């Protein structure tokens, strides 16, 4: 889950569906953070909840009005531009 594609859900208004026993439980609110196997959700009534990612069956995206921009990451590896000299002596 470290691809950070889930960062796009930060700030989004969602409904999280979780199976609990034989029933399905839902929580609705704004995603504050998704990290270390947990989703931090700020519910519409002001309460905050932590939901384990393993317990989530589905996350419904309700709207895009609460968008938080995420930091862009450079996924390209750094490439050395030094010339390779196999017999060069080091000082």
Backbone torsions as a table, in degrees:
resi	resn	phi	psi	omega
1	UNK	NA	8.1	-177.1
2	UNK	-84.9	10.2	178.3
3	UNK	-69.8	-13.4	179.1
4	UNK	62.4	16.7	173.3
5	UNK	-65.3	-23.9	-178.7
6	UNK	-73.0	-13.8	176.3
7	UNK	-59.8	-24.4	179.8
8	UNK	-66.4	-16.3	178.1
9	UNK	-84.3	-13.6	-179.9
10	UNK	-61.4	132.1	179.8
11	UNK	83.7	-2.4	-177.9
12	UNK	-89.9	145.5	177.9
13	UNK	-85.6	120.4	-172.8
14	UNK	-135.5	162.9	165.5
15	UNK	-118.5	126.3	-179.6
16	UNK	-102.4	127.7	178.2
17	UNK	-106.9	130.4	-178.8
18	UNK	-134.4	132.0	174.2
19	UNK	-76.2	127.6	177.7
20	UNK	-129.9	109.3	-174.5
21	UNK	65.1	-127.3	177.7
22	UNK	-97.7	3.5	-176.7
23	UNK	-112.4	172.3	176.1
24	UNK	-117.7	128.5	179.8
25	UNK	-106.5	145.6	178.5
26	UNK	-125.4	148.0	172.6
27	UNK	-132.0	132.6	179.9
28	UNK	-120.0	135.3	178.2
29	UNK	174.2	-161.6	-178.1
30	UNK	-107.2	131.3	179.5
31	UNK	-72.6	122.1	178.1
32	UNK	-93.2	-42.9	-176.9
33	UNK	-157.0	149.2	172.3
34	UNK	-131.7	110.0	-175.4
35	UNK	-161.6	148.9	175.1
36	UNK	52.6	36.2	176.6
37	UNK	80.9	13.3	-179.1
38	UNK	-130.1	147.6	172.0
39	UNK	-111.4	124.2	176.1
40	UNK	-97.0	120.5	-174.3
41	UNK	-120.6	131.8	173.2
42	UNK	-99.2	110.0	-176.1
43	UNK	-70.2	161.9	-177.5
44	UNK	-63.3	-24.9	179.9
45	UNK	-88.4	3.1	178.1
46	UNK	99.6	-13.7	177.7
47	UNK	-69.6	153.5	175.5
48	UNK	-114.8	138.4	178.6
49	UNK	-131.6	147.5	171.7
50	UNK	-110.0	127.4	-178.3
51	UNK	-120.6	126.3	176.3
52	UNK	-67.2	133.8	-178.0
53	UNK	-58.1	-35.4	-178.9
54	UNK	-65.0	-20.8	-178.6
55	UNK	-89.2	-7.0	-176.0
56	UNK	-85.8	124.4	174.8
57	UNK	-88.1	-40.2	-178.7
58	UNK	-155.8	147.2	174.6
59	UNK	-123.1	114.6	-179.3
60	UNK	-92.4	124.9	176.2
61	UNK	-83.8	117.9	-173.6
62	UNK	-87.8	-39.2	177.5
63	UNK	-161.8	173.3	-177.7
64	UNK	-111.4	18.5	-173.5
65	UNK	-77.4	-18.1	-177.5
66	UNK	-105.2	44.3	-174.2
67	UNK	-73.2	132.4	174.2
68	UNK	-117.7	121.9	-179.9
69	UNK	-66.9	142.0	178.4
70	UNK	-102.2	156.3	179.7
71	UNK	-71.9	135.1	177.9
72	UNK	-76.9	139.4	179.2
73	UNK	-116.2	137.9	176.4
74	UNK	-89.2	111.5	-176.4
75	UNK	-91.8	-3.6	-179.5
76	UNK	-76.6	137.8	178.8
77	UNK	-70.5	153.8	176.9
78	UNK	-76.3	136.7	-177.4
79	UNK	-116.6	127.7	179.0
80	UNK	-78.0	136.0	178.6
81	UNK	-99.6	7.6	179.2
82	UNK	-70.8	144.2	179.0
83	UNK	-76.6	132.3	-180.0
84	UNK	-80.0	120.3	177.8
85	UNK	-125.3	99.2	-173.8
86	UNK	-64.3	-26.7	-177.4
87	UNK	-104.5	11.8	-178.9
88	UNK	-69.8	144.2	179.2
89	UNK	-94.8	141.1	177.0
90	UNK	-96.7	145.3	-178.5
91	UNK	-102.4	NA	NA
